Amino acid sequence: MGATAVWDVAVDTGEIATAVCVPTTQTMHFSHAAKALQRRCGFNPSATCSDTWPCKESYWSSLWPEIKGRLGLFHYEKRILRTIRKTHVDFHSAVTDLMDAVYEFESTDYEKLLVALKDGTLGKKHTTEEIATLKKTKHFRDRHGKCLRKKLHQPNTMVQRLDDWFVKYKVTSLGGRPAGGRLDPSRGISLFTSETKTAVENCKDKAIHLSDPLPIDDMYFPIKPNPNSQHQLTEHLSKRGESKLEAFHDRLANFANSGMRDTLADNLHLTGTARYNLSIRHKRLFFTRITTEERKKLPAAWEKVVPHWNHLELWHINLMATDLGMTMPFPMAERLPPDNGERFFSEYIKLVEPTTQKYSGDHCLCLICGDTNIPPQLLTAPPKTMPPTPAVATTQPTQQRQRLSNPIVAPVNTMMQPTFNPFVMSPWLQIQPMQMPMYYMQQPTACCHKYNQWLSTRKGRPPHDVNCYHRNGHGRQWGWPTENRSENVRNQNNGNFSL
């Protein structure tokens, strides 16, 4: 279909709001999806993080005039890290110093983590030297980074620290400050490549676009520790959507591949995205609706396990309980919103056709996006026609009886399509026993394992096992082995039946 990239958006909670396949990374090709996201009910961002900010700042300001744009922290660091050699002996130390040049940990969080490491509530007791060694590895960020809030430096402070970092690890010096780096003892190579200096200079110029748009207390969602935990460290969920978006990209690469047909790939992508959003909403329940007394009864290892993936099935059980006069057993179950016409992944590129669409600069000029006087009820694409499904013999509201052509990947009320059992929904259940239709034909029973495998293909002559009574030949009829069959028959004629 000509898709070469995926444009996706993550909100502050980390949930994926939209994801569409596009032919190129040009802004005009995902303009239709961006405007559809703008019209979505309840979607009104106050700040945005992009990997190319301030590029296309005028376009995003036209969609949301009061939005604050920032450069993403992940791509800011990646611009430098991809230019240095990972095999160098000082690589991990350079990465740790680069992080310190860009941001620092909040002092109170860092103090609590040091206390937990030294008193042994996070495992074994660590000494000061062991903690200093652990900080220079990636394990410190992977294991304990969730308990530390990152506070970005001011632009001028960041520029000065980046310059100090570059001088510390460079090998040669052509005037100016002396170099403090070294060649790798075993390989004889430097840490920096020819592109590192240019990348550092560009990051100095873009440091002004990296500061947080909100105070440090408003940039994180705090999650209180489990009452049964020993360390009692608060976990902080960052509101920087770019870090969560990159974490989603790691899973997105494993949902589907280019060797699949488009319908199967869309099903895998939509299911994986919906489950990713469900796992985030399940984690957020521990600081929104689940009380401390309820958490005491739940093991800490099960807090990250999502109990249910399909909330439509839970709503069906709630409706059945309501019909019987009982209370709903799943009050936290969510419901699908009505179809607003948005399409995702390959459905977007087939419906919108970005390469043949008309544009005004970077803005889409299709029938939905171009005319601002269209009523809101006409701003949705026509839904696909679905074959009629058999009615269920239960009382359901009208909204629950509708089956949408595609699930909605939205940050609010996003569910998967219900998984219906075709046998349960089949009208064959209405047929009384011994009243089969005339065209019913009994399926042949398999006499052996090989014949059972042949029934799935029905190609060639039906094979049989060695001991199957359907095999031709005198010896095979009695279940004798095929090896030395003439000797077996001769023994039978002599009255000797030993094999």
N, C-alpha and C positions, 0 to 999 in steps of 0.2 A: 504493500500500500504506500510505500515511500516514506514511512515514519523513521526518523533518525534520532529522535530525542523524546523525552517525557517532561512536560512542564507540570509541576505539582506545587501545592501550597500547604503549609502546616501552620496551625494557629498556636497561640501561646501555650496551650495545654499539651501540645505535641500531636494532636489528632490531625489527620490528613483531610483537608477541605475539598481538594479537587486534584485530579491527575489526568492529563490528556496527552495523547500521542500527537506529535507535531512533525512536519516534514523538515523544518530547520529550527534553529534557536532564535530566529528573528522575532521581534516583539509582535509584529503584525499577525504572525501565524497562530499565536495563542491569545490574540486580542478578544476573540469571541468568547473564549472560556473565562477570561478576566472580567468581561462585562457581565457575563452570566453570574459570576461569583459576586459581583457588585450588587446585582439585583436580588440576591438571595436574602431572605428574611432574617434579620438579626445579625447580619455580617457587616460590621462597621468598625474596621481596625483603626487604631490611633497611631500605630507605628508599624514599620515594616523593615525587615532585614533581607538584603539581597546580596548575591555573590558578585554583582557588578556595579553596585552603587558607587558614585552618583550617576552612572550611565542610565539613560531613559528616565531621568527624574521628572521631566516635564510630562511624560505620559502618565506616570502613576499619580502625579499631582492633579491631572485632569479627571481621574476617576475618583480620588478621595482628596479634596483640596487641602484639608487640614492634617494630612498624614505626615509623620516624621520618618524620614528614611535614614537607615544606618547600613553600614557595611558589615556583613556577617563575620563573626570572629573565626569561624572554622576556615573559611576561604582566605581570610587575611593571614592566618598562620600557614596555611597550605602553600601560599605563594612563595614563601621562603623555604619551607621544609622540603619541597620537591626539588630544590636546586642543590641540596647538600647530599653528601654521600652517606648512605646508611651503614656501609661496612666499615666506616672509620671508628677508631677506638673511642673517640670523644663524642660520638653521635648522641647518645642518651643524655650525656651531660649538657650538650649544646641545646637539646630540645627543652630540658628543664630550665635552663637559663633564659631561653627565648620566651617561655611561658611567663617567667618572672618579669621579663621586660615589658610584657603586654598587660598583665593583670597581677593582682595579689589576692591572697585568701583573706576573708574577713577575720579579724583578729580573735573575736570570741569563738568562732567555729574552730579555728586552728588550735586554740588553747584547749578546748574540750577534746579534740581528737588526740592531742599529745598526751593528755591525762589518761585517755582510754588505752592508748598504745603502751604507756609505761606501767599501768597497774594491771595489765593482762586481761581486761574485759573484752578485748577484740582478738583473743587468742593468747599467744605467749607474751611474756613481758619483754618489751624492747628497750634497749639502752639508747643513749643519745647517739652513739656511733652507728648503731643499726638503723635508727630512724633517718639519719643523714644519708646513709647508703640507699635506703628504700626510696627516698625522695628523688634520687637520680634515675630511677627505673620507671617504666610505664605501669608497673603494678600498683604504685602509690595512687596514681590518677584513676586507674580502673577500679580499685577496691574502695578507696576512701574519698574519691572526688565527689560522690553524691552527698557527702556530709559537709562539704565546704562550699561556701558561696564565693563566686569570683567577682572581684571589684576591679573594673578596668581603670587604668591610669588615665590621667589627663593627657591631652595631645602632646604638649611640650615635654612632659615627663616621659612619655612613651618614646618620643623621637630621641631623647637623650639616652635612654636605656638601650634602644636598638643600636645606636652608634657605639655604645660601650660593648655590647654583645658582639658586634662585628669585629671590633678591634681585638677583643679577647681571643677569638678563634681564627683570625686570619694568619697566614704564614709569612707573607711578604709585605713589605711596606715601602712605598715610593714617596717618601716624605710624609710629614704629618706625624700622627701618633704611632709609636712603635708597635709592631705586631706581637701578640702574645700566644699565638697558636703553635702547633707542631704538626709534623708529618706523622702518618701512621707508622709505628715502629716495624710492623710486619709487612706492610704493603708499600710503604714509601709514597703515599698519596696524601694530599691535603683534604681537609674537611669540605672546603668550599669549592665550587665549580666556577666556570667563567660567567655564569648567569646569576650567581648569588648577590654580587654587589648591585646589579641593576634591580633585582627584586627587593633588596633592602631599601634602596633609594625610593622606589615606588611606594613601598609601605610607609615610609616616612611622610610622603606627600598625602597619603590617604588616611593617616592617623586621626585627622580631624573628623572623619566620618565614622569612627569606631565607638565613640562613647555611648553609654546606655541612655535611652530616652527617658527612663524613670529612675527614681532612687533605688538603692540597693535592696531596701526592704520590700519594694513593690516588684522586683524582678524575679521573685521566686515564690513557689507555693510550698509552704512548710508542711511536712508530714511528721507527726509525732511518732516516737518509737513505740514498739509493741510493749505493753506493760510488763511482759515476761522477759524482755531482753535485759542483759546485764549492763551494756554500755550506755543505754539511754541517750543515744545521739540522734538529733533531728535530721531527717533526710530532706533535702531541698530540691524541688523540681524547678528547673530554670524555665523562664518564660521566653527565652531566646528561641524563636521557632526554627532557626537554621540548624542548630545542633540536633534537634529532634528530627528535622527533615533528613539530615545525613544519616541518622540512625535508621530511618525508614528505608533509605536507599539500599542499605546493606541487606534488608529483607526482600526488597523489591526485586533484586537481582536473582533471587531464588524462586520466585513465584512461577514464572513461565519463561520459555525461550523462543527463539525465532523459528524453530522447527515445527511449532504447533500451528494449528489453524487458528484464525482470529477469534472465533467464538470460544474455543477452549482456553485460549490465553486470557481473554477478557474475564471469563468465569474465575480463573485462578487469581487474577489480579484483583478483582472486586472482592472475592472472598478473603484473600489475604489482607487487603486494606481494611475491610470491615472488622476483621478479627483484631487487627492492629489497633484500631480505634476503640474496640471493646475492651482490650486489655488496659488501655490508658484510663478509660472511664472507670473500670473496676478498681484500679489503683487509687483514683481520686476519691472513691467512696470512703476511704479511711480518714479523710479530714473534712468530709461534707455531711455524711449521713450515719456512718457507723460509729457508735459511741465507744468509750474506753472499756466499759463493762462487757460489751459484745466482743471486743478484741481479745479480752482475757481468755475467752473460751475457744479462740481460734489459734492453732499453732502458727508460729511466725513463718514457717516454711510454706504454708498454704495461703499466705496473704496475696501472693502474686499469681496464684492459679485462678483462672477465670472459670466459674462454675458452669456457665451456660453460654453457648455461642449463638443460639437461635432464639431470640426473644419473642418471635411470632408464635412459636410453639408454647411458650410460657403464657402468652396472652390467651391462647386457645384454652389452656387449662384454667386460667382465671375466669374466662367466660363460662366454662362448664361448671365451675364452683359457684359462680354467681347465680346461675340458673337453678341450682339446688339449694339456694339460700345460705351458702357458706361464704366465709370471708376469702378474699383472694390469697392464695398461697404464695404468690410471687408479686408483691406490691412494687418492687423495683424494676419490673420488666418494662422495656421501652417499646414504642410503637413506631412504625415507619411513617414519615411525613408524606403528604401527597406528592405526586410526580410533578416537578416544576420544569421539566423539559431538558434538564442538563444531561449530557452524555459524557462518558469518561473512556479513557484509553482509546482503543481503536474505533469505538463507536463515534467518537468526536471527529476523527479525521474522515470517516465515511459520510457523516451527516453534514458537516460544515464544508468540507473540501477546501482547506485553506489556500491551496495553490491556485485555485480558479476563482477565489472570492475577490471582490472589489474592496479597496482600502483608500482611506484618506490619511496619508502619512502612515502611522502605526495603528490607526483605528479601523475596526471592521465596519463595513457599510452594507451588511446584509439586511434582510427585511426586519430582523429582530433588533439588531444593534444600530442600524443607520437611522431609523425614524424614531424620534423621541416622543411622537404623539400617539403611538400605538397604545391602546388600553392594556393594562397589566394582564388581563385574562388572555390576551393574544400573544403574549411574549413567551410562549412555550412551544416547543416543537411538537408536531403531531406524534402521539405515541404509536408504537408498533401494534399491529393487530395480533392478538393471541387467540389460539383455538379455544373454544368453549371448554371449560372444565366441569366435571360432574359436581353437582351440588352435594354438600355435606348435610347430613341429617341432624344438624345442631343449629341453634339460634345464634347468629353472629351479626354484628353491626355491618352496615353497608361498606364501611371503609375496610373492614377485615376481609370481605368477600372479594375485593378487587385484587388482581394479580398484576403487578407492574412488570413492564417489559425489561427493565433494568433496575437494580437496587441503587439507591442514592448514597453516594459517598459524601457525607456531610459531617461537620464536627458535632452536630446535635442530632440525636435520634437516628443514628445510622445503624441499620441492621442488614443482615444477609437475607436473601430470599429463602422462604421456608422450604425445607426438604420434604417433599411429599412422597409417601410410599405408593407406587403405582398400583400395588395389589389392593391396598386398603381403599384407595379412591376408585377402584374399578367397579363398573356396574355388574360384573359377574357375581358379586356378592348377593345380588337380588335374585339370582336364579336358585330355585329350590333344588335340593338333592334329587338325583335321578331324573332331572328334567334338562338334560344337556341339549343344545341346539343340534340340528341335523348335520351341520358341517363340522361338528366336533369329531376329532380323530385322536384316538389314544396314541400317545407317543410310545415308540418301541422301547422296551426295557433293555438295558445293557446286560449282556451275559458275562462280560469280563472287562478288565481295565482297558485293554487296547480297543475293544469295540466301543467303549464309552468315549474314548478320545476321538474315534473316527466319526461319531455322530455329530460333532461340532463342525466338521469340514465336509464329510460325505464325498470324498474324492477317492477314486480307485476302488479296489476290492476290499471289503471289510476284513480287517485283521482280527485275530483272536489270540488269546494267551495259550501257553503250551498245554495247560491242563484244562482248557475249555472244551466242553462236549460238542461244540459246533464245528470244531476243526475237522477237515476231511482226513480219511485214512484210518486204517484199522487200529494202528498203535495210538494215534492221537485221540481216538474216540474213548479209549480206556484211560487217557490221561498220562500216557508214557512220554518221556522226554524225546525231543527230536534227535538228539545225538545217538548214533548207532542204532537207528530204527530197524534196520534189517536184522540185526542180532536179536532185538526184542521180539520181533515177529517170529523168528525161528525158534526162540525159546518157548513162545506161546504154543506153537505147533507141536513141540515135544512134550508139552504138559508142564514145563517149568516156567512159572510166573515170577520168578525172582529177577529184580532189575539190578 
